[in-house]
Amino acid sequence: MLKQFCIKILSCYQYFISPYLGSTCRYYPSCSEYSKQIFLFQNPLVAVWKTLIRIFSCNQFFEGGVAYPQVSLKIQSHFSNPYLINIQYWLIPNKPQKYNFKNIPNGISLNLQIQKVFIIKQHSKASCA
């Protein structure tokens, strides 16, 4: 509930306030989009902490640049055709995960390990054209 409330506040900020401020963020994705993605995948308290760190580093003393959100998740590998499903976010592993083939009967991993991943938002083909 807190997570959804914070995401709604960030969406309102992006829709009503951010267009009037112009592009002032030194990072990609912007601090508000970074915060939304962190709130989607992380505990709200951790998300607030990471958001504050990001906002405090968004000033002239830091270089900025591309900084995708990074979270720790237990994820299971899914292999399918990306054109057949609607993908909203790509979860890119920070380091390759080592699987033990004894733990993967029929391609399903029984022991899911916590893995650090970067969150990259999928953009529609219409916005890329």
Secondary structure, 3 states (H helix, E strand, C coil): CHHHHHHHHHHHHHHHHHHHHCCCCCEECCHHHHHHHHHHHCCHHHHHHHHHHHHHCCCCCCCCEECCCEEEEECCCCCCCCCCCCCCEEEEECCCCCCCHHHCHHHCCCCCCEEEEEEEECCCHHHHC
